[in-house]
Amino acid sequence: MPYACNFAYQTYDLIILMTLLQKRRVALGSLFFIAGLCFASWAARIPDIQMKFNLSEAQLGTLLLGLPIGSMIALPLAGWAVHRFGSRTLIIISGIGYMFFLPLIGFSQSIWMLLPVIVVFGMIGNMMNISLNTQALALEDKYGKNILASLHGLWSLAGFTGAGIGAAMIYFQVLPKFHYLFIALIVLAVISLVQKLLVNEERTGGGGSLILRKPDNLLLRIGIIAFLGMLCEGCMFDWSGVYFKKIVEIEAGLVALGYVTFMGAMASARFISDRLNNRFGRLKILRLSGVFIFTGLLMSVLFPFPITATVGFLLVGLGVASIIPISYSIAGRSKLYPPGIALALVSTISFFGFLIGPPLIGFIAEILDLKVSFALVALAGLGIAILTSVRIQVFQSEEMVLKK
């Protein structure tokens, strides 16, 4: 009888624990969603911002540089802040900052007011990115299995939602400042509801600042893989429509088909990526992701027809989907750096790929051809496959972390 009672108490404790974990996962997922919603809402009204301030294409491009500049400034700061104050504190602060600065974009009355607001908006966005992923890694360890990709899937899903809300706001001629206020209220409501379910991750040692030294082999390798993945992702974001218009020569109403196919495949794959990672291992999924990117882009270059190019872009979306979630998951278990700082290091390396990818495509296309640009980007996918196949002992100890 005592043994039966003891077993019953243990079972009850397990149910309570799992229920709490599930609540934390829902809470964290909702925060990933609102982060994506804020970014997508801003992006949906960029044409209105351009019209409001009567900006040329070059002037708009200069203004938009404020976002990546802010993101880069925030990378070392975010790593230090997460380690110093904990991811929960930084999530709440950056979430409130998003809520404040998004409407401020709409209420800006001059370009000189708007530019610093966008820089700070970029800083806040990346601080939220690092803190959310640090919190997610701590929760992933509690689960004992991969869950990070599905959380990133919610960020991608928010992109579609934000674009839809933006289209509706434009249709009903709602000014950006009121559109952004509406989104800010959603952010405030979500943070108020879920903030109690967030916890600060346990400290695992390591310094509290970004030490200026070479990352260990694991972080360096995974950083390069993430760099190549983000290079592909950035190129697809900015050049999919142009490729379908100029190379595929599809009819005007279907120019966005490539982009929508890529985004849909990427978002959908993130919801099943965790299951595949748990079953086959992260190394195999990374390797397959590289093969998908290489095959998809090569297919689009060699056979630039509507059907084959669409299938090719779908493969690229499937390939890109898992790279950043897996990279963050591995980096967050670095033995040299605390999770927040390790994520900041990998993000710094990978973010350069997102920055240089789109202009690199344009530069090569100007000299040679857009198809040549895409063929060269395909080599990034091949590089990912090679990096996860050569000297894989760098990853072997990490591959078993979630299974122990």
Secondary structure as GFF3:
##gff-version 3
##sequence-region A 1 404
A	DSSP	alpha_helix	2	44	.	.	.	ID=ss1
A	DSSP	alpha_helix	46	52	.	.	.	ID=ss2
A	DSSP	alpha_helix	57	64	.	.	.	ID=ss3
A	DSSP	alpha_helix	66	85	.	.	.	ID=ss4
A	DSSP	alpha_helix	87	107	.	.	.	ID=ss5
A	DSSP	alpha_helix	111	143	.	.	.	ID=ss6
A	DSSP	alpha_helix	148	171	.	.	.	ID=ss7
A	DSSP	alpha_helix	176	194	.	.	.	ID=ss8
A	DSSP	three_ten_helix	195	197	.	.	.	ID=ss9
A	DSSP	alpha_helix	217	246	.	.	.	ID=ss10
A	DSSP	three_ten_helix	252	254	.	.	.	ID=ss11
A	DSSP	alpha_helix	257	280	.	.	.	ID=ss12
A	DSSP	alpha_helix	282	302	.	.	.	ID=ss13
A	DSSP	alpha_helix	306	321	.	.	.	ID=ss14
A	DSSP	alpha_helix	323	331	.	.	.	ID=ss15
A	DSSP	alpha_helix	339	367	.	.	.	ID=ss16
A	DSSP	alpha_helix	370	387	.	.	.	ID=ss17
A	DSSP	alpha_helix	393	399	.	.	.	ID=ss18
A	DSSP	three_ten_helix	401	403	.	.	.	ID=ss19
###
